[in-house]
Amino acid sequence: MSYRHVVVGAGVAGLACAIETARRGIKTLVIDREPVIGGTLWYSSGHMSAAGTRRQRRLGIDDDAGRHLIEVERLGRGQLTPSLVRLAIDGAAATLDWLEDEGFEMAADMPIIAKSHEPYEIRRTCWGVAGGVSILKVLQRLLAEPEIRANLNVRSGCLVEGLDLDASPVMLFVRNGGRIEEIDAPELTLATGGFGADPELLKAWHGQSSLYGGGSFADGTMMRLLVDKGAEVVGIGTFLPTLGGYAQRADSNLVDWSKKLAINPQQRRVPEMFLDAEGRRFINENSESINGVERTFLEHRIDTYHVLGSFDTLARSAPLLGGAGASQDEQRALISAIAGARIGSLDAVLGDGGAFAENVRAELSLKAGATDRYGRHWSDADILSGEFYLIPCQTVVLRTWPGIRVDDDMHLIVNGAPHAHVHCLGEMLGGVQFSGASFASGMSLTPALTLARRLGASLT
């Protein structure tokens, strides 16, 4: 069968775009390297944001796209792509309304002011009861509709190993099992995710290593192919790490989400200290600005560090690991399971001494009532004593920042000019284009959905 529209990548952007074209009667093929569809939706917390939604109006929340844009521009520090951000924000309310119309299961009390990153001033962030999977459930139901199913074919286990952008139509070279198949693509949409699973690209394009919060399929293979063909990567060197995590295995840079530390000061008062490789603090662990905390990791080029705490202070704060309600025995067991963690007296956790131990002891000399050189005020509840824990940690990226340059119609820019029949969507475009040098809540998934549906509605 011949297809008018070929989509590479069965994540949120690829599926949303393909559903739109298939609904309009355009024969569409979706190919994906993974055995199951969904891409990063399986890993995502599913945060979305929009201004002027029906849900906001029902709750009496006064908001509009103009105010949303101003906040994103403020957070982005001038490093975003203004025209793409405007398109995404102007269409975001319609996207959220559409999801609700299609049976999206919204979590309770949405929208909220999310504090996992620098917060908005207005309640406009929301997510589903199952995080990103709530969005996937909507897309899966739409894929099963007869009018869409009649025009849409989804093929898994297919890896694009090459493409000819000069051919007419564009040609893909796809490995399907043990053979290479040539597929004509009169209209081609590329939505294969970012490059976080490739440590080499992370180092080259971010300029600093870290763990990645997505899947192994987001390895930048398609982005490398496009760069070889003359595509441009926007925002190289732009990067913002978030607070720590642990790798799934020693030979992996993918995050083990079962070992997530609660060290965001906007979500939990942090009695612990953060220590660099020399045992010195480098940050106000309880800063009022999570963006400021994250930027300190970037400015000091810290990608590995230690978290020092005590069970005495942990008993007076929310759990460090495992969620609300975790007992001290459970906390001890969870901390013990972290590779390289140490528990015991201060002498025991500091080991053989040396400069690291000397610096840590100096940091512990702070007394209750003191305000340190980073502006942190130390209360009785913050002073570490008794039985200690020392945990190694790494910074994490939840998405990749640099991305492929496109025009406002999502055409791929090749050798300085838009390709009339090739488009890019989703994380391939990079976080920098939609929220600049910051985490702007909901400005990954919502633009991916909004611009994908817009593109799908425009193709003929």
ZATITI-981654 format. One line per field, with one value per residue (C-alpha): x, z negated, y. Coordinates in nm, 3 decimals, padded with zeros to 5 digits, always signed. Each point is the difference from the previous one (the first is absolute). Layout:
// residues N
X <- X ...
Z <- Z ...
Y <- Y ...
END
This chain:
// residues 460
X <- +00.000 +00.123 -00.033 -00.035 +00.133 +00.276 +00.069 +00.315 -00.052 -00.309 +00.025 -00.234 +00.086 +00.019 -00.327 -00.191 +00.109 -00.078 -00.346 -00.084 +00.104 -00.169 -00.321 +00.001 +00.030 +00.375 +00.165 +00.255 +00.275 +00.160 +00.322 +00.181 +00.306 -00.157 -00.233 -00.267 -00.124 +00.008 +00.363 +00.079 -00.364 +00.091 +00.257 -00.162 -00.183 -00.229 +00.015 -00.184 -00.084 -00.248 -00.168 -00.367 -00.120 -00.361 +00.113 +00.155 -00.314 -00.217 +00.217 -00.006 +00.372 +00.065 +00.278 +00.090 +00.271 +00.160 +00.075 +00.124 +00.237 +00.138 +00.078 +00.169 +00.208 +00.101 +00.106 +00.172 +00.252 -00.021 +00.124 -00.323 -00.132 -00.276 -00.208 -00.019 -00.083 -00.284 -00.143 +00.020 -00.153 -00.273 -00.117 +00.051 -00.350 -00.159 +00.232 -00.105 -00.367 +00.039 +00.157 -00.291 -00.248 +00.177 -00.033 +00.330 -00.001 +00.117 +00.159 -00.180 +00.017 +00.141 +00.122 +00.252 +00.308 +00.261 +00.309 +00.217 +00.169 -00.018 -00.375 -00.240 -00.199 -00.333 -00.150 +00.052 +00.195 -00.181 +00.058 -00.192 -00.064 +00.265 +00.247 +00.108 -00.184 -00.330 +00.080 +00.102 -00.335 -00.178 +00.221 -00.044 -00.378 +00.011 +00.221 -00.277 -00.271 -00.115 +00.051 +00.355 +00.087 -00.107 +00.270 +00.275 +00.252 +00.237 +00.308 +00.229 +00.352 +00.110 +00.325 +00.077 +00.363 +00.010 -00.201 +00.032 -00.128 +00.082 -00.218 -00.349 -00.181 +00.233 +00.117 +00.058 +00.222 -00.155 +00.131 -00.291 +00.125 +00.292 -00.064 +00.017 -00.323 -00.029 -00.304 -00.115 -00.119 -00.179 -00.049 +00.239 -00.032 +00.290 -00.084 +00.258 +00.077 +00.312 +00.356 +00.019 +00.077 +00.327 +00.259 +00.231 -00.261 -00.097 +00.360 +00.041 -00.327 -00.070 +00.363 -00.045 -00.088 -00.305 -00.257 -00.302 -00.359 -00.135 +00.039 +00.291 -00.160 +00.066 +00.358 +00.015 +00.042 -00.239 +00.146 +00.347 -00.134 -00.158 +00.312 +00.195 -00.252 +00.041 -00.246 +00.091 -00.008 -00.135 +00.112 +00.323 +00.143 -00.341 -00.073 -00.165 +00.039 -00.252 +00.061 +00.143 -00.056 +00.159 +00.076 -00.184 +00.333 +00.369 +00.018 -00.310 -00.077 -00.377 -00.172 -00.121 -00.327 -00.044 +00.285 -00.119 +00.122 -00.241 +00.247 -00.200 -00.035 -00.336 -00.145 +00.182 +00.212 +00.349 +00.194 +00.283 +00.320 +00.117 +00.376 +00.227 +00.286 +00.220 -00.256 -00.101 -00.352 -00.072 -00.364 -00.290 -00.181 -00.321 +00.001 -00.339 +00.080 +00.031 +00.125 +00.277 +00.094 +00.007 +00.204 +00.257 +00.065 +00.050 +00.219 +00.227 +00.007 -00.099 -00.141 +00.082 -00.026 -00.083 -00.303 +00.085 -00.276 -00.082 -00.280 -00.071 -00.096 -00.164 -00.235 -00.123 -00.046 -00.182 +00.153 +00.311 -00.087 -00.312 -00.276 -00.222 -00.050 +00.330 +00.125 +00.351 +00.079 -00.120 +00.208 +00.307 -00.054 -00.056 +00.310 +00.207 -00.101 +00.161 +00.338 +00.275 -00.222 +00.150 -00.191 +00.141 +00.191 +00.164 +00.337 -00.149 -00.158 +00.308 +00.227 +00.378 -00.010 +00.202 -00.105 -00.358 -00.059 +00.168 -00.220 -00.317 +00.084 +00.047 -00.344 -00.152 +00.136 -00.305 -00.220 -00.375 -00.094 +00.285 -00.043 +00.265 +00.186 -00.273 -00.282 -00.137 -00.125 +00.071 -00.267 +00.021 -00.178 +00.282 +00.302 +00.137 +00.103 -00.027 -00.011 +00.089 -00.054 +00.221 -00.150 +00.171 -00.225 -00.006 -00.186 -00.283 -00.146 -00.368 +00.021 +00.280 +00.047 +00.155 -00.225 -00.040 -00.079 -00.337 -00.214 -00.339 -00.168 +00.235 +00.189 +00.350 +00.263 +00.267 +00.304 -00.179 -00.329 -00.328 -00.059 -00.351 -00.087 +00.192 -00.113 +00.130 -00.194 +00.027 +00.320 +00.202 -00.064 +00.165 -00.109 +00.186 -00.241 -00.306 +00.124 +00.345 +00.253 -00.252 -00.264 -00.330 -00.273 -00.184 +00.208 +00.116 -00.310 -00.247 +00.201 +00.063 -00.373 -00.109 +00.246 -00.047 -00.376 +00.051 +00.237 -00.228 -00.293 +00.205 +00.136 -00.175
Z <- +00.000 +00.072 -00.262 +00.040 -00.350 -00.182 -00.368 -00.170 -00.375 -00.184 -00.299 -00.093 +00.292 +00.269 -00.101 -00.040 +00.345 +00.164 -00.158 +00.148 +00.354 -00.016 -00.129 +00.310 +00.234 +00.070 +00.018 -00.283 -00.112 -00.345 -00.060 -00.331 -00.114 -00.328 -00.040 -00.164 +00.082 -00.237 -00.012 -00.298 -00.115 -00.190 -00.201 -00.017 -00.295 +00.266 -00.099 +00.241 -00.021 +00.178 -00.058 +00.064 -00.015 -00.065 -00.324 -00.123 +00.085 -00.187 -00.307 +00.034 +00.089 +00.203 +00.248 +00.363 +00.250 -00.023 -00.370 +00.055 +00.271 -00.225 -00.274 +00.236 +00.151 -00.349 -00.099 +00.334 -00.044 +00.367 +00.134 +00.142 +00.357 -00.029 +00.305 -00.095 -00.362 +00.112 +00.225 -00.280 -00.266 +00.227 +00.077 -00.344 -00.139 +00.301 -00.057 -00.364 +00.089 +00.275 -00.243 -00.241 +00.285 +00.087 -00.351 -00.159 -00.371 -00.179 -00.344 -00.294 -00.069 +00.340 +00.112 -00.267 -00.046 +00.041 -00.219 +00.143 +00.202 -00.010 -00.050 +00.205 -00.178 +00.119 -00.025 +00.352 -00.041 +00.009 +00.058 +00.017 -00.267 +00.158 +00.107 +00.362 +00.037 -00.038 +00.326 +00.165 -00.091 +00.190 +00.304 -00.011 -00.008 +00.300 +00.192 -00.039 +00.154 +00.333 +00.209 -00.129 +00.009 +00.365 +00.097 -00.252 -00.027 -00.299 +00.039 -00.296 -00.007 +00.300 -00.017 +00.249 +00.103 +00.276 +00.197 +00.333 -00.032 +00.362 +00.145 +00.122 -00.198 -00.301 -00.061 -00.328 -00.044 -00.281 -00.166 -00.060 -00.151 +00.207 +00.313 +00.117 +00.144 +00.213 -00.084 +00.204 -00.210 +00.200 -00.337 -00.279 -00.368 -00.233 -00.370 -00.143 -00.330 -00.140 -00.053 -00.377 +00.017 +00.184 -00.258 +00.282 +00.146 -00.346 -00.062 +00.348 +00.025 -00.366 -00.094 -00.322 -00.081 -00.198 -00.031 +00.231 -00.112 +00.323 +00.192 +00.176 +00.341 -00.037 +00.115 +00.262 +00.296 +00.221 -00.110 +00.099 +00.342 +00.054 -00.102 +00.252 +00.264 -00.084 -00.286 -00.277 -00.374 -00.195 -00.354 -00.028 -00.346 -00.147 -00.285 -00.341 -00.230 -00.264 -00.338 -00.049 +00.100 +00.055 +00.307 +00.073 +00.045 -00.016 +00.382 +00.047 -00.028 -00.026 -00.326 -00.246 -00.103 -00.297 -00.173 +00.026 -00.270 -00.137 -00.010 +00.175 -00.256 +00.148 -00.080 -00.321 -00.245 +00.057 -00.324 +00.191 +00.131 +00.362 +00.031 +00.302 +00.079 -00.258 -00.280 +00.018 +00.020 +00.312 -00.029 -00.217 -00.015 -00.109 +00.248 +00.074 +00.372 +00.135 +00.322 -00.200 -00.154 +00.340 +00.155 -00.278 +00.107 +00.353 -00.087 -00.223 +00.263 -00.262 +00.138 -00.295 -00.368 -00.344 -00.221 -00.372 -00.257 -00.336 -00.116 -00.285 +00.243 +00.238 -00.282 -00.012 +00.376 +00.289 +00.128 +00.217 +00.202 +00.063 -00.034 -00.281 -00.291 +00.034 -00.346 -00.128 +00.039 +00.361 +00.058 -00.141 +00.228 +00.308 -00.069 -00.065 +00.341 +00.184 +00.142 -00.188 -00.288 -00.348 -00.331 -00.351 -00.217 +00.157 -00.015 +00.170 +00.290 +00.058 +00.018 +00.001 -00.041 +00.225 +00.158 +00.069 -00.367 -00.121 +00.222 -00.106 -00.368 +00.068 +00.163 -00.304 -00.235 +00.071 -00.305 -00.027 +00.066 +00.245 +00.355 +00.229 +00.295 +00.240 -00.192 -00.160 -00.357 -00.221 -00.253 -00.269 +00.242 +00.255 -00.219 +00.089 -00.283 -00.121 +00.268 +00.346 +00.358 +00.293 +00.344 +00.339 +00.259 +00.364 +00.174 +00.238 +00.320 +00.055 +00.364 +00.231 +00.067 +00.348 +00.294 +00.376 +00.165 +00.175 +00.138 -00.142 +00.205 -00.146 +00.329 -00.055 +00.085 +00.219 +00.109 -00.098 +00.181 -00.098 +00.152 +00.149 -00.093 -00.321 -00.348 -00.355 -00.326 -00.370 -00.201 +00.322 -00.002 -00.342 -00.328 +00.067 +00.275 -00.227 -00.344 +00.058 -00.279 -00.258 -00.077 +00.084 -00.129 +00.270 +00.285 +00.132 +00.039 +00.076 +00.291 +00.131 +00.009 +00.118 +00.288 +00.104 +00.032 +00.181 +00.250 +00.055 +00.072 +00.258 +00.212 +00.327
Y <- +00.000 +00.354 +00.272 +00.372 +00.073 -00.192 +00.068 -00.123 -00.027 -00.125 +00.230 +00.281 +00.231 -00.267 -00.165 +00.327 +00.116 -00.335 -00.013 +00.340 -00.094 -00.340 +00.155 +00.222 -00.298 +00.020 -00.342 +00.010 -00.236 +00.023 -00.189 -00.038 -00.191 -00.113 -00.300 +00.219 +00.350 +00.296 +00.111 +00.222 +00.000 -00.317 +00.200 +00.342 +00.152 +00.146 +00.368 +00.228 +00.370 +00.222 +00.334 +00.072 -00.359 -00.095 -00.164 +00.326 +00.191 -00.251 +00.057 +00.379 +00.025 +00.313 -00.080 +00.047 -00.093 +00.343 -00.040 -00.355 +00.126 +00.276 -00.252 -00.246 +00.281 +00.113 -00.349 -00.061 +00.284 +00.095 -00.332 -00.147 +00.019 +00.266 -00.095 -00.369 +00.084 +00.227 -00.270 -00.255 +00.224 +00.141 -00.354 -00.153 +00.065 -00.169 -00.298 -00.040 +00.044 -00.263 -00.246 +00.045 -00.048 -00.325 -00.142 +00.104 -00.091 +00.312 -00.037 +00.159 +00.374 +00.090 +00.245 +00.093 +00.214 -00.275 +00.038 -00.274 +00.276 +00.381 +00.061 +00.206 +00.269 -00.146 -00.349 -00.135 -00.326 -00.334 -00.369 -00.323 -00.261 -00.225 +00.269 -00.026 -00.330 +00.188 +00.180 -00.326 -00.155 +00.276 -00.050 -00.378 +00.036 +00.234 -00.244 -00.258 +00.221 -00.150 +00.318 +00.036 -00.369 -00.015 +00.251 -00.067 -00.282 -00.023 -00.219 -00.068 -00.141 +00.210 +00.196 +00.277 -00.044 +00.261 +00.252 +00.177 +00.354 +00.081 -00.275 +00.082 -00.123 -00.018 -00.356 -00.182 -00.305 -00.203 -00.315 -00.233 -00.322 -00.119 +00.204 +00.358 +00.140 +00.314 +00.215 +00.300 +00.293 +00.274 +00.174 -00.097 +00.088 -00.082 -00.026 -00.239 +00.170 +00.157 -00.118 -00.051 -00.371 +00.073 +00.117 +00.111 +00.235 +00.126 +00.099 +00.150 +00.194 +00.078 +00.044 -00.199 -00.359 -00.109 -00.275 +00.001 -00.048 -00.152 -00.325 -00.167 +00.068 +00.376 -00.038 +00.276 -00.237 +00.197 +00.330 -00.119 -00.105 +00.341 +00.190 -00.206 +00.117 +00.369 +00.054 +00.245 -00.063 +00.297 +00.078 -00.198 +00.062 +00.086 -00.235 -00.006 -00.301 -00.087 -00.153 -00.339 -00.353 -00.339 -00.208 -00.323 -00.182 +00.083 -00.001 +00.219 +00.371 -00.060 +00.090 -00.260 +00.165 -00.235 +00.189 +00.360 +00.239 +00.262 +00.290 +00.271 +00.283 +00.104 -00.343 -00.094 +00.197 -00.139 -00.056 -00.168 +00.159 -00.028 -00.055 +00.024 -00.241 +00.174 -00.017 +00.367 +00.136 +00.204 +00.101 +00.113 -00.333 +00.175 +00.286 +00.156 -00.043 -00.353 +00.157 +00.162 -00.336 -00.169 +00.281 -00.030 -00.359 +00.127 +00.298 -00.209 -00.277 -00.255 -00.323 -00.227 +00.090 -00.137 +00.048 -00.001 -00.034 -00.153 -00.222 +00.242 +00.278 -00.246 -00.102 +00.360 +00.045 -00.163 -00.325 +00.030 -00.310 -00.204 +00.255 +00.120 -00.238 -00.187 -00.105 +00.062 -00.371 +00.017 +00.312 -00.174 -00.298 +00.217 +00.208 -00.314 -00.135 +00.294 -00.097 +00.180 +00.117 +00.011 -00.007 +00.038 +00.240 +00.303 -00.176 -00.305 +00.187 +00.217 -00.302 +00.047 +00.376 +00.223 +00.330 -00.115 -00.089 +00.318 +00.216 -00.182 +00.053 +00.369 +00.016 -00.172 +00.267 +00.222 +00.058 +00.047 +00.361 +00.058 +00.124 -00.143 +00.150 -00.122 +00.169 -00.316 +00.046 -00.300 -00.096 -00.268 -00.234 +00.040 -00.075 -00.344 -00.231 -00.358 -00.268 +00.131 -00.106 +00.102 -00.070 +00.047 +00.158 +00.115 +00.282 -00.090 +00.143 -00.068 +00.106 +00.109 +00.371 +00.047 -00.089 -00.003 +00.335 +00.022 +00.283 +00.095 -00.273 -00.262 -00.038 -00.133 +00.262 -00.162 +00.197 +00.319 -00.061 -00.175 -00.343 +00.010 -00.358 -00.080 +00.110 -00.047 -00.011 -00.073 -00.032 +00.007 +00.377 +00.032 +00.149 +00.325 +00.104 -00.017 +00.101 +00.142 -00.038 -00.117 -00.260 +00.167 -00.227 -00.194 +00.141 -00.337 -00.216 +00.277 +00.147 -00.352 -00.075 +00.344 +00.034 -00.364 +00.043 +00.331 -00.161 -00.299 +00.230 +00.192 -00.285 -00.081
END
